[in-house]
Amino acid sequence: METGGDSAPSDIASGGASYFFTRIKKSTNANGIYYKPSVLLRQDVISYQGDMMSQHLSGLSSRKSTIAGMKEAATGPRNETIFKEGLGLDDIEFVGVRPSEVDQVVKAFKDKGITALPDERKIEDIVVTSKPPKSKRRFR
């Protein structure tokens, strides 16, 4: 299993490795996997304004678990939002890549037998190079 990030060893040692760590960003111009905003409604979501470096249990006073709190946490450049047991394919809104990477990323999904997401959107439709695909689902 590949691990990465500033606190991977301490996350594994503290039990934080059972969480998926990500950041809330307002811009959709960067490369990466973008998740549906509705995942923030999950009961197990916790946000912090900064990287807690495996101290999520001791940092309870600074945790954000409301939409307003998550918006506040998102103002921190090293904010982190964590999901117990991770996120799945059905949570993906789109994947942003460079134009030269589109075919490679689509192929990577297909090599794993994934041609569409659980909501029936084709992989070719969710791998994008600029603006995200139009969605009927918006969370505010």
C-alpha positions in Angstrom: 0.0 0.0 0.0 1.3 3.4 -0.9 1.2 6.1 1.8 2.0 9.7 1.4 1.7 13.1 3.1 3.4 14.8 5.9 2.0 12.7 8.7 1.5 9.2 7.2 3.8 7.4 9.7 2.1 9.0 12.7 -1.4 8.6 11.2 -0.7 4.9 10.9 0.6 4.7 14.4 -2.3 6.7 15.9 -5.1 5.0 14.1 -5.7 7.9 11.8 -4.8 5.7 8.8 -8.5 4.5 8.7 -9.4 8.1 7.6 -9.2 9.6 4.1 -7.5 13.1 4.4 -8.2 15.8 1.8 -8.6 19.6 1.6 -11.6 21.8 0.8 -10.7 24.1 -2.1 -12.8 26.7 -3.8 -11.0 26.6 -7.1 -11.5 23.8 -9.7 -8.6 24.8 -11.8 -6.0 22.5 -10.3 -5.4 18.9 -11.3 -6.8 16.2 -9.0 -9.8 14.2 -8.0 -12.8 16.4 -7.1 -15.5 14.9 -5.0 -19.2 15.8 -4.9 -19.9 18.6 -2.4 -22.6 16.4 -0.8 -20.0 14.2 0.8 -19.6 17.0 3.3 -23.0 16.0 4.7 -21.7 12.6 5.9 -22.0 12.2 9.7 -18.3 11.2 10.0 -16.8 14.3 8.3 -14.5 16.5 10.4 -12.7 19.6 9.1 -9.8 21.6 10.6 -8.2 24.8 9.5 -4.8 23.3 9.6 -3.1 19.9 9.3 -3.6 18.2 12.7 -0.7 15.8 12.1 -2.5 12.8 13.6 -3.9 14.7 16.5 -7.5 14.6 15.4 -8.6 13.1 18.7 -6.8 15.7 20.8 -7.9 18.6 18.6 -11.6 18.2 19.2 -11.9 21.9 20.3 -10.8 23.0 16.8 -12.8 20.6 14.7 -15.5 21.8 12.3 -18.5 19.6 11.6 -21.1 22.1 10.3 -21.2 23.6 6.8 -20.4 27.0 8.2 -17.5 25.6 10.1 -16.2 23.8 7.1 -16.4 27.0 5.0 -14.4 28.7 7.8 -11.8 25.8 7.8 -11.5 26.0 4.1 -9.9 29.5 4.5 -6.8 27.9 5.9 -4.2 27.0 3.2 -3.4 23.7 5.0 -7.0 22.8 6.0 -7.9 19.2 6.2 -11.1 17.3 6.0 -11.2 13.7 7.0 -13.7 10.9 6.2 -13.8 7.7 8.2 -13.1 4.7 5.9 -12.6 6.9 2.9 -14.6 7.9 -0.2 -15.7 5.8 -3.1 -16.1 6.0 -6.9 -19.7 7.1 -6.4 -18.4 10.2 -4.6 -16.3 11.5 -7.6 -17.6 14.6 -9.3 -14.7 14.8 -11.8 -11.0 14.3 -12.3 -9.0 17.3 -13.5 -5.9 16.6 -15.5 -3.5 18.3 -18.0 -4.5 17.8 -21.7 -1.6 15.5 -22.2 -2.8 13.2 -19.4 -6.4 12.6 -20.4 -5.8 9.4 -22.4 -3.4 8.0 -19.7 -5.9 8.6 -16.9 -8.9 7.2 -18.8 -6.7 4.1 -19.6 -5.7 3.8 -15.9 -9.4 3.5 -15.0 -10.2 1.1 -17.8 -7.2 -1.1 -17.0 -8.9 -1.6 -13.6 -12.1 -2.5 -15.3 -13.8 0.8 -14.6 -15.6 2.2 -17.7 -18.3 4.2 -15.8 -19.0 5.4 -12.3 -21.8 3.9 -10.3 -24.1 6.8 -11.4 -23.5 5.6 -15.0 -21.3 8.6 -16.1 -18.7 7.3 -18.5 -15.0 7.8 -17.4 -14.4 9.8 -20.6 -17.0 12.3 -19.4 -15.6 12.8 -16.0 -11.9 13.2 -16.9 -11.6 16.9 -17.8 -8.9 19.5 -18.6 -10.6 22.8 -17.7 -13.9 23.5 -16.1 -15.8 20.6 -14.4 -18.6 19.0 -16.4 -22.1 20.4 -16.0 -23.8 18.8 -13.0 -27.4 18.9 -12.0 -26.3 18.2 -8.4 -25.1 21.3 -6.6 -24.6 21.7 -2.9 -24.7 25.1 -1.3 
